[in-house]
Amino acid sequence: MAYDLQLSHIGKVYDNGTPAVIDFNMDVDKGEFIAFLGPSGCGKTTTLRMIAGFETITSGDLLIRGKRINDLLPEKRPTSMIFQNYALFPHMNVRQNIRFGLEVKGMAAPEADRKVDRIIDKLGLTDVANMRPNRLSGGQRQRIALARSLVVEPDILLLDEPLGALDANLRKSIQNELKLLQRELGITFVFVTHAQSEALALSDRIVVMNAGRVEQISSPRQLYTRPESLFVARFIGANTLIPGKITQLGGDEVTLETAFGPLTGEKNDQLAAGNQASLVLPAEAVDILPGTTSPEDARQIYGTNVIPCKITRAQLIGHILQMAVQLPNGDTIAVEGHTDKYRGQFAAGTQGFVAWRAARSTVIKH
């Protein structure tokens, strides 16, 4: 069976010669939830707009279910798009807004009414169906935009930061609804966001973009725990990067000579002795040991990955203790853990050791 969506060597160059998207390649299965993530100007929204037909494609092929659609007008594509501002018609009520796309398609009135009633009921909009959007909350307007896009039964739903205008609590609530709805409908979603937490919570796979290029395409867990480039390591999560030179490789483990002596991590790329590389250490992978710990005992568990440190800040946020930890060279790293793990052990000014298991860190070549 054909993929729902294929981007093959897709490129976009603006008229002034500026490249916006460079050699984007991806195959998307039916029913996948894909997030495009990256800093402003990285090309994620431009890519979404090329899929929708609102931006022309400079090079490459765009296929939906095996059919090349590079030159199809937006209204002829089996896609629907939700914009950040929802783009609702203020002079129409909720029902009329949702029905609009079906009228454009020329659907018979009885069938259109059935489809509209069904989606209104599914998204909990029955009580406001005859009201105008400007009288409703942000969450209700978001549901209207979602209903209007889904009622036309697209093969692919495109979402351009649709939760960006919502407050934090409402945003979380709508995220949960969106994920459940997507699973229930089985429609492929392609979602653009600036928010890492949103991408990590909602997606089956995340595309991280930087300066028009794809840096990594991975599941949320793989992306978070095994970054494949220094950009991703710096952009995703709260990682510490320790530079060094590779001195030894054995199986999946790599040894680097660093300012703190030999340290070990897991490799994720073709590496060779002599390569300049960085060990990527997630905040959650770090254990802080009391200053009274015997370094020899610690190395029985952590190998060479034991570094003296000083706690410069310890702040409890909910059930998570967040610490700033100063290493011998003066660098400060972020560490966090559940309060039960560190209860009463550490305060600002205390001495300790940073330690981690090699399998929980990653070595990336420069």
N, C-alpha and C positions, 0 to 999 in steps of 0.2 A: 504494500500500500504506500502511496506517496506521502511524503511529509506534509503536514499542514502548511508549513512555511519554510522556504529555503532562501537564504541570502548567499549568493555565489559571487565572490570577488566584487561586492558592491562598493562603489566609490562615489563621492560627491565633491566636486570642485566648483567653487563659486566663480562668478564671471570675472572677478578681479584676480583669479588664479589661486586663491586661498583654498587649500584642501580642508574639507570639513569631516569627511569620512574616508578612511583609507583601507581598502581590501578587507571588507567585513565578510566573514564566512560563518554560516551557522545553519544547522538543520533543526527544525522544531517539530516534535511529535504532536499529534492531536491531543488536546486536553492539557498540554503543559502550561505552567504559569512561569513566564520568563520576565525577569526584571533587568532593565538597563540601568546601570549605576555608574556614577562618575562625577567629577567636578563640573562646574559651569563651563560651557564651551567645549566639552569633550566630544560632542557629536551624537549623543544619545537621542536627543529630541529630533535632530535632523534625520537620523536613521528611522525613527518612528514615523516621521512625516513622509519619508520616501515609501515606507510600507503602505501608508494611507493614500498616497498619491498626491499629497500637497506639495511635495518637493520632487523635482525631476532627478532621475538617476543618471549620473555622468558615465559610469561604467559598471559592468557586471550584470547579473540576471537576478530578478526577483520572481519567485514562483510561489503560488498558493495552490496546494493540492496538485502539484505537477504542471500547472498552467502558468506560462510566463505572462506577467501582468505589467511589465515596465511601463507600457504606454497607455494603460487603461485609465480612464478618468476616475476620480475618487468615488463618484456615485455608482460606477459600474463594478467596483471591486467588492468582493465578499467580506468586507471589513466594516467595522463601526468604530468611531473614535470618541472618547470622552476627554474634554479639555479641562485644564485647571480651573477655569472660571465657569465651567458647566455649559455656557453658551445657550441658556434657556431663553425662550421667547417670553418677554414680560407681558405681552398683551394676550397671551393664551393661558388657560388654566392648565392644571397638571395633566388631565386627560388629553387635552388637545396637544400639549407638548409631546407626550408619549406617542400619540397617534400620527404625528406629522410625517415621520419617515415612511409609514405604511401608505399614507396618502400620496406621497411622492412616487412610490412604487406602483401606484394605481390599483391597490388591493381593494376588492369589493368590501363595501361597508360592513355587512354582517360578519365577515371573517376578521376584518380589522377590529371590530368591537370585541370579539371573543379573545383575540390576542392581547388587546389592551387590558381587558378585565383580568385576564389571567396574570399578567405581569404586575399589575397594580396590587392584586391580592398577594402575590408572592413577596413583593417588596414592602408590604405593610403601608400602602399609600391610599387605601380605600377612604379613610376619613378626610383626606385632604384633596381628593380627586378633582373637586370643582373649584379649588382655590388657585389663586395666581402665585407664581413662585416667589415674588417679592414679599409675601406675607409669611413665608416659611423659614425654618431654621436651615443652617448650613448642611446639617446631616440629611434633612428632608430633600433639599435641593440636589445633594449628591445622589440620593436614591432615584430622584426623577431622571437625572442625566443617565444613570445606569439603566433604568427601565427603558428610556427612549432608545438607548443603544442596543439593548438586548431584544427588544420587541421585534426588530427586523431580522432576528435570528442569523447573525453574522457567523462566518466560519472562524473569524479572528476578531477579538475585541482589543482595541488599542487604547491605552490609558496614559495620558500625559499629566503626571503629577496630580491626579484627581483629588488627593486628600490634603494637598498643600495648604488650603485655606481654612482647614478645620483646627479647632483647639485640640490639645493633646489627648484628653479623655475621649472626646468624640472620635478622634482619628483612630484610636485603638479599637473602639467599638465597631467602626465601619470596616477596619482591617479584618476583623474576625468575620463579619458578615460577608465581606467580599470573598474571602477564602472559601467559606462554606458554600456560597452561591456558585463559585467557579467549579468546585468539585461536583456539585449537584448537576450543573448544566453540562459539564464536560467540554466547555468551549475553551479554545486556546486564548490565553490572555498574554499580551505583551505590555509591560508596565514600565514607565519611566519614573524614576524617583531620585532625589538627592539624599534621601534618608536611608542610611545603612540598616537601621533596625527594621524598617519597613520591608526592604528587600530581603533581609535575612529571615523575617517572619513569614512572608507570603510566598516566596518563590520556590519552584522546583529547581531552577537554575538561574544563576546571576551572571550577567555579562558586565564586566568592569571595563570601562573605556577611559582612555587618556589621550588627549591631543589627536582625536580622530581614529585612533587604533584600538583594537581589542587587546586588552592586557591578559584577560583570563576569562574562561567560561567554565563554571563549576557549580556543583550543588552548594547551598549555603554553608554546610558543615565543612566541605572540602576547601571552600574559599577561605573560611575563617581560620581553619587549622593548618592548611597547607598552601600558603600563597606561592605563586609561581614567578613573581617578579618583585623587585624592590619597591616599585610603585604600589602594587597591591598590598605588600607588607606594611607600608606606611599609611595607606589609605583605609584599610579595613581593620577594625578592632583597635586595641591598644597594645601594640607590639614594641618590644625593645630590639634594636638591631645592634649586634656586636660584630664589628668588622674583624677580619683576620685572613690568614692564608692557609689553604688546605694542605695538611701534612700527611694525612692518612685516610684511606677509604677501606671499609671492611663491611661487606653486605650492604645493609641500608644505612649504616652509620658513617658519619664523616667527622674527622677531627680537624679543628682549626687551631692554629697558633694565634693567640690574641694578646691584648694588653694584660689580660688576667691569667695568662698561661694557656695550656691546652684545654679546649672545650669541645664537647661533642653534641651533634644533632643529627637529625634524619635528613637524608638527601631527597631532593625532589626533581633532580635534573641530571643531565650528563655532566658530571664533575670530574676533575682530574687533580692530582697532586700538583701544587704550585699555583692553582687558581686563586685569585683574590675573591673572597666571598664574605657573606654576612650570615651570622646565626640569628634567626628570627625567633624571638621568645615572647609568646603571648602572655599578657598579664595574668591570665587564669592558670597558666602552666607553672607559675613560680610558687615555690614553697619558701616561707620565711622561717628560719630556724633560730631559736634563742641563742644569744651570745655564749651561753654556758655549754652549748653543744660541742662535742669533740669533733674536730674536722675529720679525723680518721674514721670515726663512726659514720659521719655523714657520707663520706666517700664510698663506704660499703653499699650505700643505697643509690647515690647519685653519680658515682664515678667521679670524674674530674670537675663536674659542674657544681662546684661549691665556691662561692665568692663572699668574703667578708663584706658587711654593709652596716650602714647606720640608718635608723628610721628617722626621717625628718618630719613626717606628717602622718598621722593616723586619724581617720575620720570615719565614723560609723554612719552609714546611710541605709536605713531600713535594717535588713539582715546582712548587709555587705560591709565589710571593713575595707576601706580604700586607703592605701598607704603610698607615700612617696619615700623611696629608698635610695640612699646615696651610696654609690660604689667607690672603691678606693681611688679611682682616677677623677672623681668629682662629678661624674655623670649621675643624673637622677632618673630612676625608672619608676613606672607605675606598677603596683601590685594590688590585687584585690582577692578577697576570699570570704567565705561565709563566716559570720561572727562565731559560730560554734567551733570553727577550726582554730581561731586565734584569740578566743575570749580571754581577756585580762593579761595576755602575754606581752603586748607591745604598746608602747606609747612613744611620742616624739622624743628623740634623744637617746633611745636605747640602741644597743649594739645587737647584731645578729648575723645571719648568713643567708644569702640568696642561693637557692638550690633548685635544680629541676632535673627531671629524667630526660635523657637524650631523645626518646621517642616522641616527646611532646614539643620539641622545637624543630625548626626546619632550616637547612642550609641552602642559601640561594647564591648563585654565582653573580658577580658584578658584570 
